[in-house]
Amino acid sequence: MAQEMAKRNIRIAAIILIISLVFNSLGYCQLFFPEDMINVKGQVIDELTKEAVGYVQVLNMRIRGGTMTDANGNFSVQADPMDTLTFKSLNYKDKKVPVNTIIHTENGVAKISLSPTRILLGQVEVESSGPKVNMNGIKIGKSVSVPVELRSDYFASKPKTFTALTKPLSFVSYYLSKDEKEKRATLTAIHSEKDWQILSLVYNKDVIQKVSGFEGDALEDFMLYCNAFNGLPINASTYDVEKRIRELLIEYIDKKSKEKPPKL
């Protein structure tokens, strides 16, 4: 008798538990009916620029459907007032907006703003191992590392011996011209293109003009003199450069004063 009572109580408790679970689940369920669906309209814009964002996906995850905005960011979709729409677009963060929020916009025109996705990319250096070519497939010549003021007026590089037969005047001028000798002496002092680039940050024509006050041909002549005898280290500071130019200016003026004027 006691066992039957215990079994009966267990059955009653199980029935009560099942009924409570059913009513509890119904309390959290929202019933949706086709007649409750409404037409939801709006426009998607950029949060920063306030400009329209075209071709954004407007999804209703409950019914697994949706639409897409036009080129001006406008959209129109059927949804229940209790639904939530999800907006997705490339380069923008996804955004979920309740339909109630959209249909109760004060001015009557719902503006859905999307926040742009910003990605910080690290610096990338790309170097080619092969020869450079232009769009026509023609190889591009190598750039000349020698500064313009130090380039030879006759040859791009040291001429070979047989050049004396084909271009005798240019060959002789290259080796005997005073200007050509000074240019070569300067280039000898510059150990590498990198060294020249570093030194040229503080040692250039503007600095020489500022210290000497020369202009025109006098400036060009003094600059060649400075280039040939500067003796500056690669890590020379602006102070070291200006100090050396002043020393060379004294030497240069003294040298010019001792030169004999040309006979008339």
C-alpha positions, 0 to 999 in steps of 0.5 A: 500500500505504501509503495503504491502511494509513493508511485502515485505521488511520483506520477503527480509530481512528474505531471506538475513538473511537465505542466510548469515547464510548458507554461514557463516556456510559453511565457518566453515565446513570441507568436508571429503571424503573417498579418503582423508583418509590416513594411520597414523602410530606411536608409543606411549611412556612414557614421563618419561622413554621413554619406549613403552606403550602397548595397548593404545586406539587410537580414532578418535572422528569424525568417532567414531572409532579407534584402539589400540597399540600393546605390543610395542606401535605401531599403524596404523589407517586410518584418514583424515589429518584434524582429531585429534586423542585421546590417552587414557590409564590407569595410563596416562593422555589423549592426543589429537594430530592432524593428521597433526602433526603426519604425518609431523614428521621430522624423519619419525617416530612419537613418541606420549609421554603420561604423567603418572598420579601420585596420592598421597595416604595418609598413611593407617594403617591396624590392625587385630582384630582376631588371625594371621594365616599363609598360612597353617591356623596354628595360629602364636604364640605371640611375646615376648616383653621382651628383650633377655638379660632379658629373663629367662633361665628356664621359659617364665613366672612365674612358678606355684607351681605345677611346683616344682614337675615336674621340681624341679631343674629349679623351684629352680634355677628360684627363687634362681639364682642371675642372675634370680633375677636381670633380674626380678628386671629389668623387674619390673622397666620396666612398659610397653613394650612401655616404654622400647621401648622409653627408649631403643632408648638412653639406650642400650648395645652399650651406656653402653659399650661406657661409661664403656669400658667393653667387654665380660663377664664383659660387660654382668655383668655390663649391668645386674647391670645397668638394675637392678638399672638404675632408669631412667625416660622414657623420659631420654635424652642421657646425662641423660643416660650416666650420670647415667651409670657413677654413676652406674659404680662407684658403680659397681667398688666399689662393686666388690672391696669389694667382697672377691676373691674365695678361691683356 
